[in-house]
Amino acid sequence: MKALIGIGLCAALLGGCAALPGRDGPRECSQQLGQEQELQMNMVRDMIREGRLHAALANLESMPPGLLDVREERALILRRIGDPRARAEYQALLETCKAPEAHHGLGLLALRSGDSARAVLELREAARLRPTESRFRNDLGVALLKRGDRVGARFEFITALELQQGGKLPATNLLGLLYLQGDREDAQRLIERLQLDARDIRAAEARARSWGAVPTPGAAPASDDPLAELPAEANMHTAMANEAP
């Protein structure tokens, strides 16, 4: 039976990951929101999830600007609306406990601007600081793929998929990569194992096209099975919303 990226290969790949020096940052945030501030922040985050970004930004302006949660959400909103101030906001967070989120945001900004090399460095650092964050691993996979590193991208997508069993984005990214490589047998196995539907398959096909290839029926399968170590009961439910760079 074909084998998924094994533990030994995973360790070897992780050992080759570069990191930005001297950016560990504090491990904990000492700031705590008051009850009213927490309610307001939850409302802001709901607006962000709903895509009401300008309304969310307006609500943030009524909160203390020095709060780290406020600064983080402000940077995220500015990035998503394409405001150039986002870079400075993220850079100001690098020496705080929000450093993982700051590197992630800077990586997505670099990816958007076409600087995939910088994106890989920033997203690798985000993943180093918070290795169990599925979003960071998934987005690092996208950046690696844009650099032509399909093996590294495959590893990151699988890692993100195993970390986030409640989201479809890593699954559709992995499926898109399999289509890109012409791995039809592995792709079908992934679809069946994770019970992906027609919408998920279309999303994966669109990603494969955007990454440079249209799925080709009947293509020869790859030598590795990306499902060998995935739990049989895995079933992805929701995609990561509004995080496209």
C-alpha contacts under 8 A as a table, 3 or more apart, distances in Angstrom:
res1	aa1	res2	aa2	distance
1	M	225	D	7.76
2	K	223	S	6.48
2	K	224	D	5.01
2	K	225	D	4.63
2	K	228	A	7.22
3	A	6	G	7.18
3	A	224	D	5.14
3	A	225	D	4.85
3	A	226	P	6.94
3	A	227	L	7.75
3	A	228	A	5.58
4	L	224	D	5.81
4	L	225	D	4.90
4	L	226	P	4.49
4	L	227	L	5.97
4	L	228	A	5.04
4	L	229	E	6.24
5	I	9	L	6.11
5	I	10	C	6.53
5	I	155	F	7.06
5	I	224	D	7.43
5	I	226	P	6.90
6	G	9	L	5.27
6	G	10	C	6.10
7	I	10	C	4.99
7	I	11	A	6.20
8	G	11	A	5.16
8	G	12	A	6.23
9	L	12	A	4.93
9	L	13	L	6.06
10	C	13	L	5.16
10	C	14	L	6.11
10	C	155	F	7.27
11	A	14	L	5.10
11	A	15	G	6.04
12	A	15	G	5.10
12	A	16	G	6.56
13	L	16	G	5.27
13	L	17	C	6.83
13	L	152	G	7.29
14	L	17	C	5.34
17	C	124	R	6.99
18	A	121	L	6.96
18	A	124	R	6.82
18	A	125	E	7.71
19	A	121	L	6.59
19	A	124	R	6.23
19	A	125	E	5.12
19	A	128	R	7.16
20	L	23	R	6.60
20	L	121	L	6.87
20	L	122	E	7.49
20	L	125	E	6.02
23	R	94	L	7.32
23	R	95	E	7.17
23	R	99	A	7.61
24	D	27	R	7.94
24	D	99	A	7.67
24	D	129	L	6.82
25	G	94	L	7.35
25	G	95	E	5.38
25	G	96	T	5.69
25	G	97	C	5.80
25	G	99	A	6.39
26	P	29	C	7.40
26	P	95	E	7.56
26	P	96	T	6.01
26	P	97	C	4.86
27	R	97	C	5.84
28	E	97	C	5.82
29	C	32	Q	7.91
29	C	96	T	7.95
29	C	97	C	5.59
31	Q	67	L	7.26
31	Q	68	L	7.41
33	L	36	E	7.92
33	L	37	Q	5.57
33	L	38	E	5.57
34	G	37	Q	5.09
34	G	38	E	5.96
35	Q	38	E	5.05
35	Q	39	L	6.30
36	E	39	L	5.17
36	E	40	Q	6.26
37	Q	40	Q	5.01
37	Q	41	M	5.99
37	Q	63	M	7.46
38	E	41	M	5.02
38	E	42	N	6.12
39	L	42	N	5.13
39	L	43	M	6.31
40	Q	43	M	5.04
40	Q	44	V	6.27
40	Q	59	N	7.91
41	M	44	V	4.94
41	M	45	R	6.21
41	M	60	L	7.84
41	M	70	V	7.78
42	N	45	R	5.07
42	N	46	D	6.17
43	M	46	D	5.05
43	M	47	M	6.30
44	V	47	M	5.09
44	V	48	I	6.30
44	V	56	A	4.94
44	V	57	L	7.80
44	V	59	N	6.65
44	V	60	L	7.14
45	R	48	I	4.94
45	R	49	R	6.24
45	R	56	A	7.43
45	R	73	E	7.98
46	D	49	R	5.11
46	D	50	E	6.21
47	M	50	E	4.98
47	M	51	G	6.19
47	M	52	R	5.00
47	M	53	L	6.57
47	M	55	A	7.10
47	M	56	A	5.58
48	I	51	G	5.04
48	I	52	R	5.59
48	I	53	L	5.39
48	I	56	A	6.25
48	I	77	I	7.61
49	R	52	R	7.59
49	R	241	A	7.29
49	R	242	N	7.65
51	G	242	N	7.82
52	R	55	A	5.48
52	R	56	A	6.21
53	L	56	A	4.98
53	L	57	L	6.14
53	L	77	I	6.11
53	L	81	I	7.42
54	H	57	L	5.01
54	H	58	A	6.19
54	H	77	I	7.93
55	A	58	A	5.04
55	A	59	N	6.32
56	A	59	N	5.15
56	A	60	L	6.29
56	A	77	I	7.89
57	L	60	L	5.05
57	L	61	E	6.50
57	L	74	R	6.54
57	L	77	I	6.84
58	A	61	E	5.27
58	A	62	S	7.27
59	N	62	S	5.57
59	N	63	M	7.28
60	L	63	M	5.31
60	L	65	P	7.86
60	L	70	V	6.49
60	L	74	R	7.21
61	E	64	P	7.67
61	E	65	P	7.19
63	M	70	V	7.33
64	P	67	L	5.98
64	P	70	V	7.49
65	P	70	V	6.29
65	P	71	R	6.70
66	G	70	V	7.18
66	G	71	R	6.81
67	L	70	V	5.23
67	L	71	R	6.27
68	L	71	R	4.97
68	L	72	E	6.05
68	L	98	K	7.47
69	D	72	E	5.11
69	D	73	E	6.18
70	V	73	E	5.32
70	V	74	R	5.99
71	R	74	R	5.07
71	R	75	A	6.17
71	R	89	E	7.12
71	R	93	L	7.85
72	E	75	A	5.23
72	E	76	L	6.29
72	E	89	E	7.87
72	E	90	Y	7.55
72	E	93	L	7.63
72	E	98	K	7.35
72	E	101	E	7.64
72	E	102	A	7.83
73	E	76	L	4.99
73	E	77	I	6.12
74	R	77	I	5.19
74	R	78	L	6.12
74	R	86	A	7.94
74	R	89	E	7.72
75	A	78	L	5.18
75	A	79	R	6.13
75	A	85	R	7.89
75	A	86	A	4.99
75	A	87	R	7.68
75	A	89	E	5.33
75	A	90	Y	6.04
75	A	105	G	7.96
76	L	79	R	5.16
76	L	80	R	6.26
76	L	86	A	7.25
76	L	105	G	7.14
77	I	80	R	5.15
77	I	81	I	6.24
78	L	81	I	5.31
78	L	82	G	6.09
78	L	83	D	4.93
78	L	84	P	7.40
78	L	85	R	6.70
78	L	86	A	5.04
79	R	82	G	5.12
79	R	83	D	5.93
79	R	84	P	7.46
79	R	85	R	7.99
79	R	86	A	5.16
79	R	87	R	7.78
79	R	105	G	7.62
79	R	109	L	7.20
80	R	83	D	7.66
80	R	242	N	7.96
80	R	245	P	7.89
82	G	86	A	7.92
83	D	86	A	6.01
84	P	87	R	6.33
85	R	88	A	5.58
85	R	89	E	6.43
86	A	89	E	5.05
86	A	90	Y	6.23
87	R	90	Y	5.26
87	R	91	Q	6.14
87	R	106	L	6.58
87	R	109	L	7.51
88	A	91	Q	5.00
88	A	92	A	6.13
89	E	92	A	5.28
89	E	93	L	6.70
90	Y	93	L	5.17
90	Y	94	L	6.70
90	Y	102	A	4.77
90	Y	103	H	7.46
90	Y	105	G	6.64
90	Y	106	L	6.58
91	Q	94	L	5.35
91	Q	102	A	6.68
91	Q	106	L	7.81
92	A	95	E	7.10
93	L	96	T	5.33
93	L	97	C	7.75
93	L	98	K	5.88
93	L	99	A	5.86
93	L	102	A	5.83
94	L	97	C	7.86
94	L	98	K	6.76
94	L	99	A	4.41
94	L	100	P	7.85
94	L	102	A	5.77
94	L	103	H	7.18
95	E	98	K	7.75
95	E	99	A	6.22
96	T	99	A	5.65
97	C	100	P	7.64
98	K	101	E	5.43
98	K	102	A	6.15
99	A	102	A	4.82
99	A	103	H	6.10
99	A	126	A	7.51
99	A	129	L	7.93
100	P	103	H	5.31
100	P	104	H	6.17
100	P	125	E	7.30
100	P	126	A	4.45
100	P	127	A	7.38
100	P	129	L	5.77
100	P	130	R	6.41
101	E	104	H	4.95
101	E	105	G	6.08
101	E	126	A	6.78
102	A	105	G	5.13
102	A	106	L	6.14
102	A	126	A	7.79
103	H	106	L	5.05
103	H	107	G	5.97
103	H	122	E	5.06
103	H	123	L	6.19
103	H	125	E	6.52
103	H	126	A	5.22
104	H	107	G	5.04
104	H	108	L	6.31
104	H	122	E	6.35
104	H	123	L	5.30
104	H	126	A	5.44
104	H	136	F	6.62
105	G	108	L	5.14
105	G	109	L	6.22
106	L	109	L	5.00
106	L	110	A	6.14
106	L	119	A	7.31
106	L	122	E	6.43
106	L	123	L	8.00
107	G	110	A	5.05
107	G	111	L	6.13
107	G	118	R	6.85
107	G	119	A	4.12
107	G	120	V	6.85
107	G	121	L	7.47
107	G	122	E	4.79
107	G	123	L	5.25
108	L	111	L	4.91
108	L	112	R	6.10
108	L	119	A	6.50
108	L	123	L	7.92
108	L	139	D	7.94
108	L	245	P	5.17
109	L	112	R	5.08
109	L	113	S	6.28
109	L	119	A	7.63
109	L	245	P	6.74
110	A	113	S	5.11
110	A	114	G	6.26
110	A	115	D	5.05
110	A	116	S	6.48
110	A	118	R	6.12
110	A	119	A	4.99
111	L	114	G	5.15
111	L	115	D	5.57
111	L	116	S	5.32
111	L	118	R	7.84
111	L	119	A	5.37
111	L	143	A	6.90
111	L	245	P	6.43
112	R	115	D	7.55
112	R	245	P	5.31
115	D	118	R	5.58
115	D	119	A	6.24
116	S	119	A	4.77
116	S	120	V	6.12
116	S	143	A	5.93
116	S	144	L	7.77
116	S	146	K	6.52
116	S	147	R	6.32
117	A	120	V	5.29
117	A	121	L	6.56
117	A	143	A	7.99
117	A	147	R	7.09
118	R	121	L	5.12
118	R	122	E	6.24
119	A	122	E	5.25
119	A	123	L	5.94
119	A	140	L	7.93
119	A	143	A	6.29
120	V	123	L	5.20
120	V	124	R	5.78
120	V	140	L	6.25
120	V	143	A	5.63
120	V	144	L	6.37
121	L	124	R	5.22
121	L	125	E	6.27
122	E	125	E	5.15
122	E	126	A	6.30
123	L	126	A	4.92
123	L	127	A	6.15
123	L	136	F	6.49
123	L	137	R	7.89
123	L	139	D	7.19
123	L	140	L	5.35
124	R	127	A	5.05
124	R	128	R	6.02
124	R	140	L	6.47
125	E	128	R	4.89
125	E	129	L	6.15
126	A	129	L	5.26
126	A	130	R	6.12
126	A	131	P	7.74
126	A	136	F	6.46
127	A	130	R	5.00
127	A	131	P	4.61
127	A	132	T	7.54
127	A	133	E	7.05
127	A	136	F	5.55
127	A	137	R	6.14
127	A	140	L	7.87
128	R	131	P	5.33
130	R	133	E	5.84
131	P	136	F	7.86
131	P	137	R	7.51
132	T	137	R	7.97
132	T	163	L	6.70
133	E	136	F	5.57
133	E	137	R	6.62
133	E	160	A	7.66
133	E	163	L	7.42
134	S	137	R	5.20
134	S	138	N	6.04
134	S	159	T	7.47
134	S	160	A	4.43
134	S	161	L	7.33
134	S	163	L	5.65
134	S	164	Q	5.77
135	R	138	N	5.13
135	R	139	D	6.06
135	R	160	A	6.99
135	R	240	M	7.82
136	F	139	D	5.30
136	F	140	L	6.02
137	R	140	L	5.07
137	R	141	G	6.23
137	R	156	E	5.31
137	R	157	F	6.84
137	R	159	T	6.86
137	R	160	A	5.44
138	N	141	G	5.06
138	N	142	V	6.55
138	N	156	E	5.93
138	N	157	F	5.31
138	N	159	T	7.90
138	N	160	A	5.40
138	N	170	P	6.04
139	D	142	V	5.00
139	D	143	A	6.32
140	L	143	A	5.06
140	L	144	L	6.10
140	L	153	A	7.34
140	L	156	E	6.80
141	G	144	L	5.08
141	G	145	L	6.09
141	G	152	G	6.76
141	G	153	A	3.98
141	G	154	R	6.89
141	G	155	F	7.56
141	G	156	E	4.96
141	G	157	F	5.81
142	V	145	L	5.07
142	V	146	K	6.31
142	V	153	A	6.44
143	A	146	K	5.10
143	A	147	R	6.44
143	A	153	A	7.78
144	L	147	R	4.97
144	L	148	G	6.43
144	L	149	D	5.21
144	L	150	R	7.06
144	L	152	G	6.34
144	L	153	A	5.35
145	L	148	G	4.96
145	L	149	D	5.13
145	L	150	R	5.41
145	L	152	G	7.61
145	L	153	A	5.39
146	K	149	D	7.40
146	K	211	W	7.52
149	D	152	G	5.43
149	D	153	A	6.16
150	R	153	A	4.94
150	R	154	R	5.93
150	R	177	L	7.80
151	V	154	R	5.14
151	V	155	F	6.31
152	G	155	F	5.14
152	G	156	E	6.31
153	A	156	E	5.16
153	A	157	F	6.10
154	R	157	F	5.21
154	R	158	I	6.16
154	R	174	L	6.61
154	R	177	L	7.32
155	F	158	I	5.28
155	F	159	T	6.14
156	E	159	T	4.97
156	E	160	A	6.05
157	F	160	A	5.08
157	F	161	L	5.99
157	F	170	P	5.38
157	F	171	A	7.42
157	F	173	N	6.79
157	F	174	L	5.70
158	I	161	L	4.93
158	I	162	E	6.19
158	I	170	P	7.19
158	I	171	A	7.93
158	I	174	L	7.03
158	I	226	P	7.58
159	T	162	E	5.28
159	T	163	L	6.18
160	A	163	L	5.04
160	A	164	Q	5.94
160	A	170	P	5.89
161	L	164	Q	5.32
161	L	165	Q	6.17
161	L	167	G	7.81
161	L	170	P	5.03
161	L	171	A	6.02
162	E	165	Q	6.02
162	E	230	L	7.10
164	Q	167	G	5.84
165	Q	168	K	7.93
165	Q	234	A	6.43
165	Q	235	N	6.72
165	Q	236	M	5.62
165	Q	237	H	7.91
166	G	235	N	7.30
166	G	236	M	5.04
166	G	237	H	5.28
166	G	238	T	6.19
167	G	170	P	7.15
167	G	171	A	7.78
167	G	236	M	4.92
167	G	237	H	5.20
167	G	238	T	4.31
167	G	239	A	4.84
167	G	240	M	6.47
168	K	171	A	5.11
168	K	172	T	6.07
168	K	200	D	7.79
168	K	236	M	4.80
168	K	237	H	5.82
168	K	238	T	5.25
168	K	239	A	4.52
168	K	240	M	7.37
169	L	172	T	5.25
169	L	173	N	6.02
169	L	238	T	7.54
169	L	239	A	4.70
169	L	240	M	5.92
170	P	173	N	5.00
170	P	174	L	6.00
171	A	174	L	5.15
171	A	175	L	6.08
171	A	236	M	7.36
172	T	175	L	4.87
172	T	176	G	5.92
172	T	200	D	6.22
172	T	201	I	7.14
172	T	203	A	6.64
172	T	204	A	4.91
173	N	176	G	4.95
173	N	177	L	6.19
173	N	204	A	6.20
173	N	207	R	7.09
174	L	177	L	5.03
174	L	178	L	6.28
174	L	204	A	7.98
175	L	178	L	5.04
175	L	179	Y	6.25
175	L	187	A	5.79
175	L	190	L	7.12
175	L	191	I	7.90
175	L	201	I	7.74
175	L	204	A	5.69
176	G	179	Y	5.03
176	G	180	L	6.07
176	G	203	A	7.93
176	G	204	A	4.25
176	G	205	E	5.79
176	G	206	A	7.65
176	G	207	R	5.55
176	G	208	A	4.74
177	L	180	L	4.84
177	L	181	Q	6.23
177	L	208	A	6.32
178	L	181	Q	5.09
178	L	182	G	6.09
178	L	183	D	4.98
178	L	184	R	7.05
178	L	186	D	7.05
178	L	187	A	5.79
179	Y	182	G	4.91
179	Y	183	D	5.84
179	Y	184	R	6.57
179	Y	187	A	6.84
179	Y	204	A	7.78
179	Y	205	E	6.99
179	Y	208	A	6.11
179	Y	213	A	7.86
179	Y	214	V	7.47
179	Y	215	P	5.02
179	Y	216	T	7.41
180	L	183	D	7.69
180	L	208	A	5.13
180	L	209	R	7.67
180	L	211	W	7.34
180	L	212	G	7.31
180	L	213	A	5.42
180	L	214	V	6.90
180	L	215	P	6.33
181	Q	222	A	7.78
182	G	215	P	6.53
182	G	216	T	6.25
182	G	217	P	7.89
182	G	219	A	5.11
182	G	220	A	6.44
182	G	221	P	6.56
182	G	222	A	7.74
183	D	186	D	5.52
183	D	187	A	6.05
183	D	219	A	6.48
183	D	220	A	6.20
183	D	221	P	4.14
183	D	222	A	5.37
184	R	187	A	4.94
184	R	188	Q	6.13
184	R	216	T	7.99
184	R	217	P	6.86
184	R	218	G	6.68
184	R	219	A	6.09
184	R	220	A	6.94
184	R	221	P	5.71
185	E	188	Q	5.22
185	E	189	R	6.23
185	E	220	A	7.86
185	E	221	P	5.50
186	D	189	R	4.99
186	D	190	L	6.16
186	D	221	P	6.54
186	D	222	A	7.43
186	D	225	D	6.05
186	D	226	P	6.84
186	D	227	L	7.73
187	A	190	L	5.09
187	A	191	I	6.25
188	Q	191	I	5.04
188	Q	192	E	6.23
189	R	192	E	5.21
189	R	193	R	6.01
189	R	227	L	7.39
190	L	193	R	5.13
190	L	194	L	6.02
190	L	195	Q	7.98
190	L	196	L	7.96
190	L	226	P	7.74
190	L	227	L	6.49
191	I	194	L	5.53
191	I	195	Q	5.50
191	I	196	L	4.93
191	I	197	D	7.67
191	I	201	I	7.94
192	E	195	Q	4.96
192	E	196	L	6.80
193	R	227	L	7.90
193	R	232	A	6.14
193	R	233	E	7.59
193	R	234	A	7.22
193	R	235	N	7.84
194	L	232	A	7.73
194	L	233	E	7.52
194	L	234	A	5.63
194	L	235	N	4.76
194	L	236	M	6.53
195	Q	235	N	6.30
195	Q	236	M	7.96
196	L	199	R	7.99
196	L	200	D	5.77
196	L	201	I	6.89
196	L	235	N	7.91
196	L	236	M	7.73
197	D	200	D	5.28
197	D	201	I	6.33
198	A	201	I	5.02
198	A	202	R	6.15
199	R	202	R	5.13
199	R	203	A	6.21
200	D	203	A	5.05
200	D	204	A	6.24
201	I	204	A	5.04
201	I	205	E	6.14
202	R	205	E	5.01
202	R	206	A	6.12
203	A	206	A	5.10
203	A	207	R	6.28
204	A	207	R	5.06
204	A	208	A	6.20
205	E	208	A	5.02
205	E	209	R	6.26
205	E	214	V	7.07
205	E	215	P	6.54
206	A	209	R	5.12
206	A	210	S	6.19
207	R	210	S	4.97
207	R	211	W	6.05
208	A	211	W	5.02
208	A	212	G	6.36
208	A	213	A	5.56
208	A	214	V	6.12
208	A	215	P	6.96
209	R	212	G	5.16
209	R	213	A	4.73
209	R	214	V	4.91
209	R	215	P	7.62
210	S	213	A	7.27
216	T	219	A	5.92
222	A	225	D	7.44
225	D	228	A	5.89
226	P	229	E	7.65
226	P	230	L	7.96
227	L	230	L	5.12
230	L	234	A	7.25
231	P	234	A	5.47
240	M	243	E	6.55
241	A	244	A	7.97
